Amino acid sequence: MPGQYQLEIIDHRQVAPGHFELTLPQQGELARAEPGQFVSVLVRAPESFDPLLRRPLSIYRTAEDRFSLLYRVVGRGTRRLSQFRAGEALDCVGPLGRGFTYRDLSPGAKVVLVGGGVGVPPLVFLSQKLLQIGIVPEVFAGYASSEHVVGLGAWREAGLEPVVSTDDGSLGYRGYVTQVFAERLAQGSVERVYACGPRPMLAEVAALAGRYGVDCQVAMEEWMACGIGVCLSCVTKVQEGGANRWARVCREGPVFDARKVVWQGGS
Ligand SMILES: Cc1cc2nc3c(=O)[nH]c(=O)nc-3n(C[C@H](O)[C@H](O)[C@H](O)COP(=O)(O)OP(=O)(O)OC[C@H]3O[C@@H](n4cnc5c(N)ncnc54)[C@H](O)[C@@H]3O)c2cc1C
């Protein structure tokens, strides 16, 4: 069950141009969050209603007494969030949504993670959980350029060495992360793929996994308002039992079986 918490910011720092890591104390149900779940954060100034809506952010990494969020400043809400300082209280609701399914995997399972830009955070948290159950994931991380690289340090601290690509070739392979991921899939022996990133990237990852018959779960990031399944602003089209229907990303997702998502005209 999600709860509403006033959390005193432990640390808040810029980790790349326009990207921040925000560290908060674990409290209540948040300590039971699963990778892929998110919190929705109230970013307005005291006694102001602007911005009115909470902003959804994935859980990035956790420790016994704390967890953190990693976000990119894209608009009013995240700009306002970036102005919060350590010691200030932040109003968070969570954990929200359905996370990745991974406890069914056996130790040693061959798992691949594919992250794009600020789609990386839930995959770092997932890596932590996979390592705890004896699974060492292969990680593919794509960014627009070396300036936008986030999450690599966290993966390396966990003993993982991600394959990196940048669209402009400023770090790692030049091109989309889906290209290097496709080469890996072609080598075989992948049991499951987990992905988070921009929708076109997810659609491509889903298509590739489907072509090789590999299980794939995607964490979607639709614009959302309430975050608790009421307002229907975050729907995406899914296919079930031969029919299409709208699914609420905040409640039924954000993680979906990639085969169920209707990628063309589905949002
Ligand atoms: C479940 C979920 C988890 C998320 N996790 C993260 C995360 O870990 N780190 C992170 O940096 N961002 C994450 N996002 C995206 C983040 O919520 C948005 O970037 C943020 O709400 C934008 O708020 P804003 O007021 O700064 O921008 P706004 O002024 O509201 O929007 C500015 C622009 O940002 C883009 N945008 C806005 N909302 C979204 C959205 N939900 N998804 C994609 N693009 C959006 C649009 O292009 C928009 O025009 C997540 C979104 C969802 C739904």
The ligand as an SDF file (V2000), in Angstrom:
LIG
                    3D

 53 58  0  0  0  0  0  0  0  0999 V2000
    6.4380    6.2070  -13.8860 C   0  0  0  0  0  0  0  0  0  0  0  0
    7.3750    7.3300  -14.2760 C   0  0  0  0  0  0  0  0  0  0  0  0
    8.6770    7.3150  -13.7990 C   0  0  0  0  0  0  0  0  0  0  0  0
    9.5500    8.3550  -14.1420 C   0  0  0  0  0  0  0  0  0  0  0  0
   10.8240    8.3030  -13.6600 N   0  0  0  0  0  0  0  0  0  0  0  0
   11.6810    9.2880  -13.9900 C   0  0  0  0  0  0  0  0  0  0  0  0
   13.0190    9.2680  -13.4780 C   0  0  0  0  0  0  0  0  0  0  0  0
   13.4090    8.3630  -12.7210 O   0  0  0  0  0  0  0  0  0  0  0  0
   13.8390   10.2910  -13.8270 N   0  0  0  0  0  0  0  0  0  0  0  0
   13.4250   11.3130  -14.6490 C   0  0  0  0  0  0  0  0  0  0  0  0
   14.2220   12.2110  -14.9440 O   0  0  0  0  0  0  0  0  0  0  0  0
   12.1710   11.3470  -15.1560 N   0  0  0  0  0  0  0  0  0  0  0  0
   11.3030   10.3670  -14.8360 C   0  0  0  0  0  0  0  0  0  0  0  0
   10.0150   10.4220  -15.3150 N   0  0  0  0  0  0  0  0  0  0  0  0
    9.6120   11.5770  -16.1370 C   0  0  0  0  0  0  0  0  0  0  0  0
    9.3030   12.7490  -15.2050 C   0  0  0  0  0  0  0  0  0  0  0  0
    8.1690   12.4440  -14.4180 O   0  0  0  0  0  0  0  0  0  0  0  0
    9.0120   14.0220  -16.0460 C   0  0  0  0  0  0  0  0  0  0  0  0
   10.1820   14.4050  -16.6980 O   0  0  0  0  0  0  0  0  0  0  0  0
    8.5430   15.1460  -15.1520 C   0  0  0  0  0  0  0  0  0  0  0  0
    7.2880   14.8550  -14.6100 O   0  0  0  0  0  0  0  0  0  0  0  0
    8.4730   16.4230  -15.9460 C   0  0  0  0  0  0  0  0  0  0  0  0
    7.9490   17.4490  -15.1030 O   0  0  0  0  0  0  0  0  0  0  0  0
    8.2860   18.9710  -15.3730 P   0  0  0  0  0  0  0  0  0  0  0  0
    7.2910   19.7870  -14.6340 O   0  0  0  0  0  0  0  0  0  0  0  0
    9.7240   19.2410  -15.1110 O   0  0  0  0  0  0  0  0  0  0  0  0
    8.1010   19.1210  -16.9100 O   0  0  0  0  0  0  0  0  0  0  0  0
    6.7750   19.5860  -17.6630 P   0  0  0  0  0  0  0  0  0  0  0  0
    6.8090   21.0740  -17.7770 O   0  0  0  0  0  0  0  0  0  0  0  0
    5.5610   18.9210  -17.0950 O   0  0  0  0  0  0  0  0  0  0  0  0
    7.0840   18.9360  -19.0700 O   0  0  0  0  0  0  0  0  0  0  0  0
    8.2110   19.3250  -19.8620 C   0  0  0  0  0  0  0  0  0  0  0  0
    8.4070   18.2850  -20.9640 C   0  0  0  0  0  0  0  0  0  0  0  0
    8.9010   17.0540  -20.3630 O   0  0  0  0  0  0  0  0  0  0  0  0
    8.3370   15.9320  -20.9950 C   0  0  0  0  0  0  0  0  0  0  0  0
    7.6120   15.1340  -20.0250 N   0  0  0  0  0  0  0  0  0  0  0  0
    6.7840   15.5680  -19.0610 C   0  0  0  0  0  0  0  0  0  0  0  0
    6.2990   14.5450  -18.3460 N   0  0  0  0  0  0  0  0  0  0  0  0
    6.8220   13.4300  -18.8640 C   0  0  0  0  0  0  0  0  0  0  0  0
    6.7010   12.0710  -18.5720 C   0  0  0  0  0  0  0  0  0  0  0  0
    5.9300   11.6000  -17.5930 N   0  0  0  0  0  0  0  0  0  0  0  0
    7.4000   11.1970  -19.3150 N   0  0  0  0  0  0  0  0  0  0  0  0
    8.1770   11.6360  -20.3040 C   0  0  0  0  0  0  0  0  0  0  0  0
    8.3340   12.9200  -20.6320 N   0  0  0  0  0  0  0  0  0  0  0  0
    7.6700   13.7960  -19.9280 C   0  0  0  0  0  0  0  0  0  0  0  0
    7.4310   16.4440  -22.0800 C   0  0  0  0  0  0  0  0  0  0  0  0
    8.1390   16.4310  -23.2940 O   0  0  0  0  0  0  0  0  0  0  0  0
    7.1310   17.8650  -21.6720 C   0  0  0  0  0  0  0  0  0  0  0  0
    6.8440   18.6770  -22.7450 O   0  0  0  0  0  0  0  0  0  0  0  0
    9.1220    9.4050  -14.9860 C   0  0  0  0  0  0  0  0  0  0  0  0
    7.8160    9.4110  -15.4740 C   0  0  0  0  0  0  0  0  0  0  0  0
    6.9510    8.3790  -15.1210 C   0  0  0  0  0  0  0  0  0  0  0  0
    5.5510    8.3940  -15.6370 C   0  0  0  0  0  0  0  0  0  0  0  0
  1  2  1  0
  2  3  1  0
  2 52  2  0
  3  4  2  0
  4  5  1  0
  4 50  1  0
  5  6  2  0
  6  7  1  0
  6 13  1  0
  7  8  2  0
  7  9  1  0
  9 10  1  0
 10 11  2  0
 10 12  1  0
 12 13  2  0
 13 14  1  0
 14 15  1  0
 14 50  1  0
 15 16  1  0
 16 17  1  0
 16 18  1  0
 18 19  1  0
 18 20  1  0
 20 21  1  0
 20 22  1  0
 22 23  1  0
 23 24  1  0
 24 25  2  0
 24 26  1  0
 24 27  1  0
 27 28  1  0
 28 29  2  0
 28 30  1  0
 28 31  1  0
 31 32  1  0
 32 33  1  0
 33 34  1  0
 33 48  1  0
 34 35  1  0
 35 36  1  0
 35 46  1  0
 36 37  1  0
 36 45  1  0
 37 38  2  0
 38 39  1  0
 39 40  1  0
 39 45  2  0
 40 41  1  0
 40 42  2  0
 42 43  1  0
 43 44  2  0
 44 45  1  0
 46 47  1  0
 46 48  1  0
 48 49  1  0
 50 51  2  0
 51 52  1  0
 52 53  1  0
M  END
$$$$
